[in-house]
Amino acid sequence: MRNNNPKIYVTQPSLASLDDFSELLSSPWRSGVLTHNGPLVQQLENDLCIKLNLNNFTSVVNGTMALQLAIKALQLKGQIITTPFSWVATVSSIKWENCKPIFCDIDPETLNIDVNKIESLITDDTVAIMPVHVFGNPCDIIGIEEIAKRHKLPVIYDAAHAVGSTFNGNSILNYGDISATSLHATKIFNCGEGGGCVTNSELLRDKIRRLRFFGHDDEKNIVEDGLNGKMTEIHAALGILNLKEFDSVLAWREHKYKLYLSRLAQNEKLSFQKLTPGTNYSYFPVIFDEEATLLKVVKVLNDNNVFPRRYFYPSLNTLTNIVDAQDTPVSEDIAKRILCLPLYTNLSDSDIDRISTLINTI
Ligand SMILES: Cc1ncc(COP(=O)(O)O)c(C=O)c1O
C-alpha cells in the first residue's frame, strides 16, 4: 500500500529567495547583457574567490565542461589514470578530449582512488592523473602529489562534489594543476547548471578563459581551438545569492549527516564512508552488507515515498559499451552495495528519524 507522506527525493537544491533572485535579475533585464562574461559572472567569480580564498575561479556551463577544458588546457593526449567510482562525466570528459581512461581501484574505506595502486598503472602513455574527491571527501593530496612529481604528471582533480571541502584549512579547489568543480542543482553549492576551473597557474587560467570563449584573446583574435563554455548571467545571479547562504548550508549538511549517523551507526548490516579531514558532508552514502539488502531497503523506502539513489552505480569500468574492460574489484563490489540517502537543507530531522527507523526495521 502506498504511503501518503510527501515524496522525499535524494536531494533538493538549496535556493535563495525568489524575490532576491528577481531583484538581481533586473540589471541584466535592463542592460540586455545575458552572457559573454557579464558583470554578474564576474561578480560570482570574484565572490567565490573571496569566500573560498582562491586565486581565481573560471566559471563555465557545467562540471563536465570544466573537466574537458582542464584536459584541453593542459594539451593532454594519452592515458589518464582515474577512478571507476565516479559519475560517468569523469570518463566522458576524458573520452571527448580523445584521451583514454585507465581505472585505478579505490580505497574501500575513503572510497577515493587508492594511492597505493596508482604507480603500477603508469606507462609511457600516461599523461595525467584525475582523482575525484568522492562525495566531497578529500583525496590523499600529499600521496597523489608525490607520485605526480616523481613521474612529472599533471593532476586534475574532479572536485565536482567538493565546494566547501578543505585540506589543511584551504579550499580543496586550490590543489592539483587544475581543480574542476560542478555547480549543478544537485551540488552543495549550485547555480542550477554550472561549473568552474581553479588553477594556481596564470598561464593555465588565461588559456582556460580563452578556451571557454571560442578561443578569443582580448583583441578578439582566435588564438586557441576553443569552444563555447560560458556561464550565463542568469545562472551567475542564482550563484551569487546562493553563496550568501553557503555557510548555513554547510552547517546544516553536517548536522543532518551526523544525525543520520547517530541513528544508523548501530546497524550491523551497514558501514559508512571513512571521512577524511575537511569533508563537506555533502552526501550521506551507506554501504550495505550485500546488494540484496540494499534492494530490499530501496523497495521499502520507495513504498514509503522515499527515493534514495544508487550513487555511484555501476562502477564505470563495467560500462564496456563506452570503455575497455578493466579490473577494479573493490569499486565493483562497493558500487553494488552503496546507496545515497536523502540529504538536503530542508530535510527535517523527523524525516531523517523516519528514514533511519525504516532502514533499521528492515
Ligand atoms: C564526480 C562528478 N564529476 C563530474 C560531474 C559532472 O558535473 P556536471 O553535471 O555539472 O556536468 C558530476 C556530476 O554529477 C560528478 O558527480
The ligand as an SDF file (V2000), in Angstrom:
LIG
                    3D

 16 16  0  0  0  0  0  0  0  0999 V2000
   32.0820   13.1910   -9.7830 C   0  0  0  0  0  0  0  0  0  0  0  0
   31.4440   14.0280  -10.8440 C   0  0  0  0  0  0  0  0  0  0  0  0
   32.1880   14.5350  -11.8270 N   0  0  0  0  0  0  0  0  0  0  0  0
   31.6540   15.3240  -12.7910 C   0  0  0  0  0  0  0  0  0  0  0  0
   30.3170   15.6270  -12.8110 C   0  0  0  0  0  0  0  0  0  0  0  0
   29.7530   16.4770  -13.9200 C   0  0  0  0  0  0  0  0  0  0  0  0
   29.2120   17.6750  -13.4730 O   0  0  0  0  0  0  0  0  0  0  0  0
   28.0210   18.3840  -14.2810 P   0  0  0  0  0  0  0  0  0  0  0  0
   26.7800   17.6180  -14.0270 O   0  0  0  0  0  0  0  0  0  0  0  0
   27.9750   19.7630  -13.7270 O   0  0  0  0  0  0  0  0  0  0  0  0
   28.4200   18.3690  -15.7300 O   0  0  0  0  0  0  0  0  0  0  0  0
   29.4830   15.1080  -11.8200 C   0  0  0  0  0  0  0  0  0  0  0  0
   28.0350   15.4140  -11.8410 C   0  0  0  0  0  0  0  0  0  0  0  0
   27.2330   14.9150  -11.1630 O   0  0  0  0  0  0  0  0  0  0  0  0
   30.0530   14.2880  -10.8070 C   0  0  0  0  0  0  0  0  0  0  0  0
   29.2930   13.7620   -9.8370 O   0  0  0  0  0  0  0  0  0  0  0  0
  1  2  1  0
  2  3  1  0
  2 15  2  0
  3  4  2  0
  4  5  1  0
  5  6  1  0
  5 12  2  0
  6  7  1  0
  7  8  1  0
  8  9  2  0
  8 10  1  0
  8 11  1  0
 12 13  1  0
 12 15  1  0
 13 14  2  0
 15 16  1  0
M  END
$$$$
